[in-house]
Amino acid sequence: MEDRTAQPSVITRLERQKKNKNRVNVYIDEVYAFSLHEDVLVKYRLLKGRQIDPDEMEEILKMEERNRAEQYALRYIGHRPRTVEEVKQHLLQKGFPAEAITEVIHGCIEHNYLDDERFASQWVEERLRLKPRGRHMLRHELRSKGIDAAVIEHAISGVHADTEYGAALSAARKKYSRVSFSAYADLRNKIGPFLQRKGFSLDVINRVIEKLNDEPNHELNEEPDTHENPHS
């Protein structure tokens, strides 16, 4: 018995979609078969009357899937910088096969659209400048984005102790700019936990507390003397 599935098929119509001009509906033997991005159509020189055998059709559909994954990846990256792991997870959630995802990510890295080292360095720099975080929090944030541990440590190693201190001091001043503390303990008990939640080390936190305690506007140069005569 003749195996009809192995016979080549013929493209009988190509129809550009009305809502998406970059996509073309392909009809084979007068029946709608699939739609392709115009880039794939051009790559395989698909014209009306052209014959396609089953093996080539499978290759074309794989390329179409890869092209779709690439478009999703580029749109995702276009909103803001992303890590390799973020793009991978985004494409997995969209249902793309692992092979297509691997190819797309490799292409994005080759074209410099993805660079985890650059991402980590920029993340640390911008966090310290705009949303101050300590080293502990920076590590946690970068780990959550799938950055390799060695890359994280390299990015954080560039943070000088005085830079981290300056970021912590800036965060504390911004948070408590309109607060008047009644005592040293009050200042310590509010600012300490606040900076700890932002991932700053105990050494940095203590430096900030001492600095703010010494500033005249807080009037906290000394803790009150509980033995002082209230009537003197």
KEKOLTOR-994188 format. One record per residue: residue number from 0; residue in three letters; y negated, x, z of N, C-alpha, C, CB in turn. Coordinates in steps of 0.1 Angstrom, whole numbers. Glycine has a CB too. Example, Ala and Ser with C-alpha at 12.3 -4.5 7.8 and 13.67 -1.06 7.14 Angstrom:
2
 num residu   n.v   n.u   n.w  ca.v  ca.u  ca.w   c.v   c.u   c.w  cb.v  cb.u  cb.w
   0    Ala    57   132    78    45   123    78    33   132    78    45   113    90
   1    Ser    22   128    71    11   137    71     0   129    79     6   141    57
END
This chain:
232
 num residu   n.v   n.u   n.w  ca.v  ca.u  ca.w   c.v   c.u   c.w  cb.v  cb.u  cb.w
   0    Met    12     9     0     0     0     0   -12     9     0     0   -10    12
   1    Glu   -22     5    -8   -34    14   -10   -43    13     3   -42     9   -22
   2    Asp   -48    25     7   -56    25    19   -71    24    15   -55    39    27
   3    Arg   -76    11    16   -89     8    11  -100    14    19   -91    -7    10
   4    Thr   -97    17    32  -107    23    41  -112    37    37  -102    23    55
   5    Ala  -103    43    29  -107    57    25  -115    57    12   -94    65    23
   6    Gln  -117    46     6  -125    45    -6  -139    46    -4  -122    32   -14
   7    Pro  -147    53   -12  -161    54   -10  -168    41   -12  -167    64   -20
   8    Ser  -179    39    -4  -187    27    -5  -200    30   -13  -190    21     9
   9    Val  -206    19   -18  -218    21   -26  -230    14   -19  -216    15   -40
  10    Ile  -241    22   -18  -254    16   -13  -259     7   -24  -264    27   -10
  11    Thr  -260    -6   -21  -265   -16   -30  -280   -20   -28  -256   -28   -30
  12    Arg  -285   -18   -16  -299   -21   -13  -304   -13    -1  -300   -36   -10
  13    Leu  -317    -9    -2  -324    -3     9  -337   -11    12  -328    12     5
  14    Glu  -338   -15    24  -349   -24    28  -357   -19    40  -344   -38    31
  15    Arg  -370   -15    38  -378   -10    49  -381   -21    59  -391    -4    43
  16    Gln  -379   -19    71  -382   -29    82  -396   -32    83  -376   -24    95
  17    Lys  -399   -45    85  -413   -49    86  -420   -45    98  -414   -64    84
  18    Lys  -413   -45   110  -419   -42   123  -419   -27   125  -412   -49   134
  19    Asn  -410   -20   119  -410    -5   121  -408     1   107  -398    -1   130
  20    Lys  -419     6   102  -420    11    88  -412    24    87  -434    13    84
  21    Asn  -409    31    98  -401    43    97  -386    41    96  -404    52   109
  22    Arg  -382    28    97  -367    26    96  -364    17    84  -363    18   109
  23    Val  -352    20    79  -347    14    67  -334     7    69  -347    24    55
  24    Asn  -332    -5    65  -319   -12    65  -311    -8    53  -321   -27    66
  25    Val  -299    -4    56  -290     0    45  -279   -10    43  -283    14    48
  26    Tyr  -278   -15    30  -268   -25    26  -257   -18    18  -274   -37    18
  27    Ile  -245   -19    22  -233   -13    14  -225   -24     9  -225    -4    23
  28    Asp  -222   -24    -4  -214   -34   -11  -220   -48    -8  -200   -33    -7
  29    Glu  -234   -49    -9  -241   -61    -7  -241   -67     7  -236   -72   -16
  30    Val  -236   -59    17  -236   -64    31  -244   -54    39  -221   -65    36
  31    Tyr  -252   -59    49  -260   -50    58  -250   -42    66  -269   -59    68
  32    Ala  -252   -29    66  -243   -19    72  -249   -13    85  -239    -8    63
  33    Phe  -261    -8    84  -268    -2    95  -283     1    91  -261    11    99
  34    Ser  -290     6   101  -304    10    98  -305    25   102  -315     1   106
  35    Leu  -314    31    94  -316    46    96  -331    49    97  -310    54    85
  36    His  -334    60   104  -348    65   103  -350    71    90  -351    75   115
  37    Glu  -362    70    84  -364    75    71  -361    90    70  -378    72    67
  38    Asp  -363    98    80  -360   112    80  -345   114    77  -363   119    93
  39    Val  -336   106    83  -322   107    80  -319   103    66  -314    99    90
  40    Leu  -326    93    61  -324    88    48  -327    99    38  -333    75    45
  41    Val  -338   106    40  -343   116    31  -333   128    32  -357   121    34
  42    Lys  -329   132    44  -320   144    46  -308   142    38  -317   145    61
  43    Tyr  -302   130    38  -289   128    31  -291   123    17  -280   119    39
  44    Arg  -303   122    12  -306   117    -1  -299   104    -4  -302   128   -12
  45    Leu  -302    94     4  -295    81     3  -304    72    -6  -293    75    17
  46    Leu  -299    69   -18  -306    61   -28  -297    49   -32  -310    69   -40
  47    Lys  -303    39   -37  -295    28   -42  -285    33   -53  -304    17   -48
  48    Gly  -273    29   -52  -262    33   -62  -255    45   -57  -269    35   -75
  49    Arg  -259    51   -47  -252    63   -42  -239    59   -35  -261    72   -33
  50    Gln  -228    67   -37  -216    65   -30  -215    73   -17  -204    68   -40
  51    Ile  -209    67    -7  -207    74     6  -192    72    10  -217    68    17
  52    Asp  -186    83    13  -172    82    17  -172    81    33  -163    94    13
  53    Pro  -161    77    39  -161    74    53  -165    86    62  -147    70    57
  54    Asp  -161    98    58  -164   110    66  -179   113    66  -157   123    60
  55    Glu  -186   111    54  -200   113    53  -208   102    61  -205   113    38
  56    Met  -202    90    60  -209    79    68  -209    82    83  -202    66    65
  57    Glu  -198    88    88  -197    91   102  -207   102   105  -182    96   105
  58    Glu  -208   112    96  -218   122    99  -232   117    99  -216   133    88
  59    Ile  -235   108    89  -248   102    88  -252    94   101  -249    93    76
  60    Leu  -242    86   106  -245    78   118  -246    87   131  -233    69   120
  61    Lys  -239    98   131  -241   108   142  -255   114   141  -230   119   141
  62    Met  -260   117   130  -273   123   128  -284   112   132  -275   127   113
  63    Glu  -281   100   128  -290    89   132  -291    88   147  -286    76   126
  64    Glu  -280    89   154  -280    88   168  -287   100   174  -265    88   174
  65    Arg  -285   111   169  -293   123   174  -308   121   171  -288   136   167
  66    Asn  -311   116   160  -325   114   157  -332   104   166  -327   109   142
  67    Arg  -325    93   169  -330    83   179  -331    90   193  -320    71   180
  68    Ala  -322    98   197  -323   104   210  -335   114   210  -310   112   213
  69    Glu  -337   121   199  -348   130   198  -362   122   200  -348   138   185
  70    Gln  -363   111   193  -375   103   194  -377    98   208  -374    91   184
  71    Tyr  -367    94   215  -368    90   229  -373   101   238  -355    84   234
  72    Ala  -367   113   235  -370   125   243  -384   129   241  -361   137   239
  73    Leu  -389   129   229  -403   133   226  -413   124   232  -405   135   211
  74    Arg  -410   111   231  -419   101   237  -420   103   252  -415    87   234
  75    Tyr  -408   106   258  -407   108   273  -415   120   277  -392   109   277
  76    Ile  -413   131   269  -420   143   272  -435   142   270  -415   155   264
  77    Gly  -439   133   260  -453   131   256  -461   126   267  -454   123   244
  78    His  -455   118   276  -463   112   287  -468   122   297  -455   101   294
  79    Arg  -460   132   300  -463   143   309  -452   153   309  -466   138   324
  80    Pro  -454   165   314  -444   175   313  -431   171   321  -448   189   319
  81    Arg  -419   174   315  -407   171   321  -398   183   323  -400   160   313
  82    Thr  -387   182   331  -377   192   332  -366   189   323  -373   194   347
  83    Val  -357   199   321  -345   196   313  -337   185   319  -337   209   312
  84    Glu  -335   186   332  -326   175   339  -332   162   338  -324   179   353
  85    Glu  -345   160   339  -352   147   337  -350   141   323  -367   149   340
  86    Val  -351   150   313  -348   145   299  -334   141   298  -352   155   289
  87    Lys  -325   149   303  -310   146   302  -307   132   308  -302   157   309
  88    Gln  -312   130   321  -310   118   328  -316   106   320  -315   119   342
  89    His  -328   108   315  -335    97   308  -326    93   295  -349   102   303
  90    Leu  -321   102   288  -313    99   276  -299    93   280  -311   112   268
  91    Leu  -294    98   291  -281    92   296  -283    77   299  -276   100   308
  92    Gln  -294    74   306  -297    60   309  -299    52   297  -310    60   318
  93    Lys  -304    58   286  -306    50   274  -292    48   266  -316    57   265
  94    Gly  -282    55   271  -269    53   265  -265    62   254  -268    39   260
  95    Phe  -272    73   253  -269    83   242  -257    91   246  -281    92   239
  96    Pro  -248    95   236  -237   103   239  -240   117   243  -227   104   227
  97    Ala  -232   124   251  -234   137   256  -237   147   245  -223   142   265
  98    Glu  -230   146   234  -232   156   223  -246   155   218  -221   153   212
  99    Ala  -250   143   215  -264   141   210  -274   146   220  -267   126   206
 100    Ile  -272   144   233  -282   148   243  -283   163   243  -278   142   257
 101    Thr  -271   170   243  -271   184   243  -278   190   232  -256   189   243
 102    Glu  -276   185   220  -283   190   208  -298   188   209  -278   183   195
 103    Val  -302   176   214  -316   173   215  -323   182   225  -319   158   219
 104    Ile  -317   184   236  -323   193   246  -324   207   241  -315   192   259
 105    His  -314   212   235  -314   225   229  -325   227   219  -300   228   222
 106    Gly  -327   216   211  -339   217   201  -352   217   208  -338   205   192
 107    Cys  -353   209   219  -366   208   226  -369   222   233  -365   197   237
 108    Ile  -359   228   238  -361   242   244  -365   252   233  -348   246   251
 109    Glu  -358   251   222  -362   260   211  -376   259   206  -352   258   199
 110    His  -381   246   206  -395   243   201  -405   244   213  -395   230   195
 111    Asn  -400   249   224  -409   251   236  -415   238   242  -421   260   232
 112    Tyr  -408   227   239  -412   214   245  -407   213   259  -407   202   236
 113    Leu  -396   220   262  -391   220   275  -390   235   280  -376   214   276
 114    Asp  -395   237   292  -394   251   298  -395   249   313  -406   260   293
 115    Asp  -383   250   320  -383   247   334  -391   258   342  -369   247   339
 116    Glu  -391   270   338  -399   280   345  -414   277   344  -397   294   339
 117    Arg  -419   273   332  -433   269   331  -436   257   339  -436   267   316
 118    Phe  -427   247   339  -429   235   346  -430   238   361  -417   225   344
 119    Ala  -421   246   367  -421   249   381  -434   256   385  -409   258   385
 120    Ser  -439   266   377  -451   273   380  -463   264   380  -453   284   370
 121    Gln  -464   255   369  -475   246   369  -474   235   380  -474   239   355
 122    Trp  -462   231   383  -461   221   394  -466   227   407  -446   217   396
 123    Val  -462   239   411  -467   246   423  -482   248   423  -460   260   425
 124    Glu  -487   253   412  -502   255   411  -510   242   412  -505   261   397
 125    Glu  -505   231   405  -513   219   406  -512   212   419  -508   209   395
 126    Arg  -500   213   425  -498   207   439  -507   214   449  -483   209   443
 127    Leu  -508   227   449  -516   234   458  -531   231   456  -514   249   457
 128    Arg  -535   228   444  -549   226   440  -553   211   443  -551   229   426
 129    Leu  -544   202   439  -548   188   439  -541   180   450  -544   181   426
 130    Lys  -529   182   453  -521   175   464  -514   185   472  -511   165   458
 131    Pro  -521   192   481  -515   203   489  -502   200   495  -525   207   499
 132    Arg  -492   209   493  -479   209   498  -475   223   503  -469   203   488
 133    Gly  -467   223   513  -462   236   518  -450   240   510  -458   235   533
 134    Arg  -445   252   512  -434   258   505  -421   249   506  -431   272   509
 135    His  -419   244   518  -407   235   520  -407   223   512  -406   232   535
 136    Met  -418   216   511  -420   204   503  -419   207   488  -433   197   507
 137    Leu  -425   218   484  -425   222   470  -410   225   466  -433   235   468
 138    Arg  -403   231   474  -388   234   471  -381   220   469  -382   242   482
 139    His  -384   211   479  -377   198   478  -381   191   465  -381   190   491
 140    Glu  -393   191   462  -398   183   450  -392   189   437  -413   184   449
 141    Leu  -391   202   436  -386   208   424  -371   207   423  -390   223   424
 142    Arg  -364   207   435  -350   205   435  -347   191   430  -344   207   449
 143    Ser  -355   181   434  -353   167   430  -354   165   415  -362   158   438
 144    Lys  -361   174   409  -363   174   394  -353   182   386  -377   178   391
 145    Gly  -343   187   394  -332   194   387  -335   209   384  -328   187   375
 146    Ile  -345   214   389  -348   228   387  -338   238   394  -363   232   391
 147    Asp  -334   248   387  -325   258   392  -331   265   404  -321   268   381
 148    Ala  -323   268   414  -328   274   427  -335   287   424  -316   276   436
 149    Ala  -330   295   415  -336   308   413  -350   306   406  -327   317   403
 150    Val  -351   296   398  -364   294   391  -374   289   402  -362   283   380
 151    Ile  -369   280   411  -378   275   422  -383   287   430  -370   265   430
 152    Glu  -374   296   434  -379   307   443  -388   316   436  -366   314   448
 153    His  -386   318   423  -396   326   415  -410   320   415  -391   328   401
 154    Ala  -410   307   413  -423   300   413  -430   300   426  -421   285   408
 155    Ile  -422   298   437  -428   298   450  -432   312   455  -419   291   460
 156    Ser  -425   322   450  -428   335   455  -442   340   451  -418   345   449
 157    Gly  -448   333   441  -462   337   437  -472   331   446  -464   332   423
 158    Val  -468   322   456  -478   316   465  -481   325   476  -472   302   470
 159    His  -493   330   477  -497   339   488  -498   331   501  -510   347   484
 160    Ala  -496   338   512  -497   331   525  -511   325   527  -494   341   536
 161    Asp  -521   332   523  -535   327   524  -537   315   515  -545   338   521
 162    Thr  -531   315   504  -532   303   495  -526   291   501  -525   306   481
 163    Glu  -514   292   507  -508   281   514  -516   276   526  -494   285   519
 164    Tyr  -522   286   533  -530   283   545  -543   275   540  -535   296   552
 165    Gly  -549   280   529  -560   273   524  -557   259   519  -566   281   512
 166    Ala  -545   257   514  -541   243   509  -540   234   521  -529   244   501
 167    Ala  -533   239   532  -531   232   544  -544   228   550  -522   239   554
 168    Leu  -553   237   551  -566   235   557  -574   224   549  -575   248   558
 169    Ser  -573   225   536  -580   216   527  -574   202   530  -579   220   513
 170    Ala  -561   201   531  -555   188   533  -559   182   546  -539   189   532
 171    Ala  -559   190   556  -563   185   570  -577   180   570  -560   196   580
 172    Arg  -586   188   564  -600   184   564  -603   171   557  -609   196   558
 173    Lys  -596   170   545  -597   158   537  -592   146   545  -590   159   524
 174    Lys  -581   147   551  -574   136   559  -583   132   571  -560   140   563
 175    Tyr  -588   141   578  -595   138   591  -610   142   590  -588   146   602
 176    Ser  -616   140   578  -630   144   577  -639   135   585  -634   143   562
 177    Arg  -635   123   588  -644   114   596  -639   111   610  -646   101   588
 178    Val  -629   120   614  -623   118   627  -629   127   637  -608   119   627
 179    Ser  -633   122   649  -638   131   660  -627   131   671  -652   126   666
 180    Phe  -622   143   673  -611   144   683  -617   146   697  -602   156   679
 181    Ser  -611   140   706  -616   140   720  -611   152   728  -612   127   727
 182    Ala  -600   158   723  -595   170   730  -586   178   720  -587   165   742
 183    Tyr  -584   190   725  -575   199   717  -561   193   714  -574   213   723
 184    Ala  -556   187   724  -542   181   723  -543   169   713  -538   175   737
 185    Asp  -553   162   712  -555   151   703  -555   156   689  -568   143   705
 186    Leu  -562   167   686  -563   174   673  -549   179   669  -573   185   673
 187    Arg  -542   186   679  -529   192   676  -519   181   673  -525   200   688
 188    Asn  -519   170   681  -509   160   679  -510   151   667  -509   151   691
 189    Lys  -522   151   661  -524   144   649  -522   153   636  -538   137   648
 190    Ile  -529   164   637  -528   173   625  -515   180   623  -539   183   626
 191    Gly  -509   184   634  -496   191   634  -485   183   626  -491   194   648
 192    Pro  -482   170   630  -472   162   623  -476   159   609  -469   150   631
 193    Phe  -489   157   607  -494   154   593  -490   166   583  -509   152   593
 194    Leu  -493   178   588  -491   190   579  -476   193   578  -498   202   584
 195    Gln  -468   190   589  -454   192   588  -447   183   578  -448   189   603
 196    Arg  -452   170   577  -447   161   567  -449   166   553  -453   147   569
 197    Lys  -460   174   551  -463   179   538  -456   193   535  -478   181   537
 198    Gly  -447   196   544  -439   208   542  -445   221   546  -435   208   528
 199    Phe  -455   222   553  -461   234   557  -453   240   569  -476   233   561
 200    Ser  -453   253   570  -446   260   580  -453   259   593  -443   275   577
 201    Leu  -446   262   604  -452   262   618  -464   272   619  -442   264   628
 202    Asp  -462   284   613  -472   294   614  -485   289   607  -468   307   607
 203    Val  -484   283   595  -495   278   588  -502   267   596  -491   273   574
 204    Ile  -494   258   601  -499   247   609  -507   252   621  -488   237   613
 205    Asn  -502   261   628  -509   267   640  -522   273   636  -500   277   647
 206    Arg  -522   280   624  -535   287   620  -545   276   617  -532   295   607
 207    Val  -541   265   610  -550   254   607  -556   248   619  -544   244   598
 208    Ile  -547   245   629  -552   238   641  -562   247   649  -540   235   650
 209    Glu  -559   260   649  -568   269   656  -582   270   649  -562   283   657
 210    Lys  -581   270   636  -593   271   628  -602   258   630  -590   272   613
 211    Leu  -596   247   630  -603   234   631  -608   233   646  -595   222   628
 212    Asn  -600   238   655  -604   238   669  -617   246   671  -593   242   678
 213    Asp  -618   257   664  -630   266   665  -642   261   658  -626   280   660
 214    Glu  -641   251   650  -653   247   642  -661   238   651  -648   239   630
 215    Pro  -675   240   651  -684   233   660  -683   218   659  -698   238   657
 216    Asn  -681   213   646  -682   198   644  -671   191   652  -681   195   630
 217    His  -660   198   656  -650   191   664  -653   192   679  -636   198   661
 218    Glu  -662   201   683  -665   202   697  -652   204   706  -673   191   702
 219    Leu  -643   213   701  -631   214   708  -628   229   711  -619   209   699
 220    Asn  -638   236   714  -637   251   717  -628   253   729  -650   257   719
 221    Glu  -628   244   738  -619   246   750  -613   233   754  -628   252   762
 222    Glu  -602   233   760  -596   221   766  -604   218   778  -581   223   768
 223    Pro  -605   205   782  -613   201   793  -607   207   806  -614   186   794
 224    Asp  -615   211   816  -611   216   828  -608   204   838  -621   226   834
 225    Thr  -596   201   841  -593   189   849  -597   191   863  -578   186   848
 226    His  -600   204   867  -604   206   881  -619   206   883  -598   220   885
 227    Glu  -626   204   873  -641   204   874  -646   192   882  -647   204   860
 228    Asn  -655   194   890  -661   184   899  -669   174   890  -670   190   910
 229    Pro  -665   161   889  -671   152   880  -686   149   885  -664   139   880
 230    His  -689   152   897  -703   149   902  -712   161   901  -702   144   916
 231    Ser  -707   172   896  -716   184   896  -726   184   885  -708   197   895
END
